Amino acid sequence: PPLLVLLHSFAAVMASQELSATAEEAPRDRLQVLLLHGRQSNSNLVNFQISGLKTAFGKDVDYHFLEGNTTWVYRPGIDLHDADPMSVSLSKGMDFKVWFAHATDDTRDRPDLFQQQDPGVTVTYDGYDAAVDALLERVSEGPRVDVVVGLFEGSLVVHLAAARLLQQGCSTLPWPISVFFGSLPIRDDNLAAVFAGGKKATHATIHVFGRNDEYYFYGRRAAGRIAPEDYYEAALVLEHFEGHRLPGMQPLAGAIYSRVAT
């Protein structure tokens, strides 16, 4: 369904509920978008990355940024690369952040991506609860959130929030719609168990993947597990032909952003 239709429907439901004064502060005539950055990123960098999405959304939009509280440090042999000069420049002195830590039982000396893509490797998340808490508290305490946009690892925070709420007996998320660029699967099997058991969140989502992204098959096949779009009812999947980035090549990039915005 079109984004505005979903927002109007959600607003009608929320109007019947008592909202906090803080949540009412956001102007009703402006779209409120909450951004969750990816791994090795920060609010300054993600603000640059979403320039195409900003164009599609137009002027009557307020953007808010939620950051992980763990500073990323390059680990040779684990990370694929250190921060490049352009990312450092765009960050304007801000630290690079991650949302949570993880460990594997893989004893082989190979990059983390290869470990997580291996179906036989066990992955365990650490500190994920704080990330989920930060998201849910930001939404509940306001200002109002109309759309959550998760980039890469940022998408995992939303997926983990959905899993927690499902485990608590709630199938809906407390905002109308989520948009994911490079949507990633929950690799900690204990945390993804609710989805493996067949449950889905009743939440509108759009998942955008790049076919030349080194994470593409991992995102779409989930190392033999449940793919992230299958965490949600009636998810919309869009694809472009670029790599580990938001789409930028026209005309397809413009078409994808227009589809997301409308």
Long-range contacts (C-beta under 8 A, 24 or more apart in sequence): 1-204, 2-262, 3-147, 3-177, 3-260, 3-261, 3-262, 4-262, 6-176, 6-177, 6-204, 7-31, 7-146, 7-176, 7-177, 9-176, 10-146, 10-175, 10-176, 19-142, 19-144, 20-140, 20-141, 20-142, 22-141, 22-142, 22-143, 23-140, 23-141, 23-142, 23-143, 23-144, 24-142, 24-144, 25-142, 25-143, 25-144, 26-62, 26-142, 26-143, 26-144, 27-62, 29-60, 30-60, 30-61, 30-62, 31-57, 31-60, 31-61, 31-62, 31-146, 31-147, 32-61, 32-62, 32-64, 32-143, 32-144, 32-145, 32-146, 32-147, 33-57, 33-61, 33-62, 33-63, 33-64, 33-145, 33-146, 33-147, 33-148, 33-149, 34-64, 34-65, 34-66, 34-138, 34-139, 34-145, 34-147, 34-148, 34-149, 34-175, 35-63, 35-64, 35-65, 35-66, 35-149, 35-151, 35-154, 36-66, 36-99, 36-135, 36-148, 36-149, 36-150, 36-151, 36-154, 36-155, 36-157, 36-158, 37-65, 37-67, 37-68, 37-97, 37-151, 37-153, 37-154, 38-151, 38-152, 38-153, 38-154, 38-182, 39-72, 39-98, 39-99, 39-152, 39-153, 40-72, 40-79, 40-83, 40-87, 40-96, 40-97, 40-98, 41-87, 41-96, 41-97, 41-151, 41-152, 42-67, 42-91, 42-94, 42-95, 42-96, 42-97, 43-67, 43-94, 44-90, 44-91, 44-92, 44-94, 45-87, 45-90, 45-91, 45-94, 45-96, 46-151, 46-154, 48-90, 49-151, 49-245, 49-246, 50-149, 50-151, 50-246, 52-246, 52-247, 52-248, 52-253, 52-254, 52-257, 53-149, 53-246, 53-257, 53-260, 53-261, 55-257, 56-254, 56-257, 56-258, 56-260, 56-261, 57-261, 58-261, 64-138, 64-143, 64-145, 66-134, 66-135, 66-138, 67-97, 68-97, 68-98, 68-99, 68-100, 68-131, 69-97, 69-130, 69-131, 69-134, 70-97, 70-98, 70-99, 70-100, 70-101, 70-127, 71-95, 71-96, 71-97, 71-98, 72-96, 72-97, 72-98, 77-109, 77-110, 77-111, 78-111, 78-112, 79-111, 79-112, 80-111, 80-113, 80-214, 98-153, 99-127, 99-128, 99-131, 99-153, 99-154, 99-156, 99-157, 100-125, 100-126, 100-127, 100-128, 100-130, 100-131, 101-125, 101-126, 101-127, 102-126, 102-187, 102-188, 113-214, 113-215, 113-218, 116-187, 116-218, 116-223, 117-217, 117-218, 117-223, 118-223, 119-223, 119-224, 119-225, 121-223, 122-189, 123-187, 123-188, 123-189, 124-188, 124-190, 125-160, 125-187, 125-188, 125-191, 128-156, 128-157, 128-160, 128-188, 128-191, 131-157, 131-160, 132-157, 132-160, 132-161, 132-164, 135-161, 136-161, 136-174, 139-174, 139-175, 140-174, 145-175, 146-175, 146-176, 146-177, 147-175, 147-176, 147-177, 147-178, 147-179, 148-175, 148-177, 148-178, 148-179, 149-178, 149-179, 149-180, 149-181, 150-178, 150-179, 150-180, 150-181, 150-183, 151-180, 151-181, 151-182, 151-246, 152-181, 152-182, 152-184, 152-215, 152-244, 153-184, 155-180, 155-181, 155-182, 155-183, 155-184, 155-228, 156-184, 156-186, 159-183, 159-184, 159-185, 159-186, 159-228, 159-231, 160-186, 160-191, 162-201, 162-203, 162-231, 162-232, 163-191, 163-192, 163-194, 163-195, 163-231, 165-201, 166-194, 166-195, 166-199, 166-201, 167-194, 171-199, 171-200, 171-201, 171-202, 172-201, 172-202, 172-203, 173-201, 173-203, 176-204, 177-203, 177-204, 177-205, 177-206, 178-203, 178-204, 178-205, 178-206, 179-205, 179-206, 179-208, 179-260, 180-205, 180-206, 180-207, 180-208, 180-228, 181-208, 181-246, 182-208, 182-209, 182-210, 182-213, 182-215, 182-219, 182-244, 183-207, 183-208, 183-209, 183-219, 183-228, 183-229, 184-215, 184-218, 184-219, 184-228, 185-218, 185-219, 185-222, 185-223, 185-225, 185-226, 185-227, 185-228, 186-228, 186-231, 187-222, 187-223, 187-225, 189-225, 192-225, 192-226, 195-226, 195-230, 195-231, 196-225, 196-226, 200-230, 200-231, 200-232, 200-233, 201-231, 201-232, 201-233, 202-232, 202-233, 203-232, 203-233, 204-232, 204-234, 205-229, 205-232, 205-235, 205-236, 206-235, 206-236, 206-237, 206-238, 206-259, 206-260, 207-235, 207-236, 207-237, 207-238, 208-237, 208-238, 208-239, 208-240, 208-246, 208-247, 208-256, 208-260, 209-237, 209-238, 209-239, 209-240, 210-239, 210-240, 210-241, 210-242, 210-243, 210-244, 210-245, 210-247, 211-239, 211-240, 211-241, 211-242, 212-241, 212-242, 212-243, 213-242, 213-243, 213-244, 213-245, 214-243, 214-244, 215-244
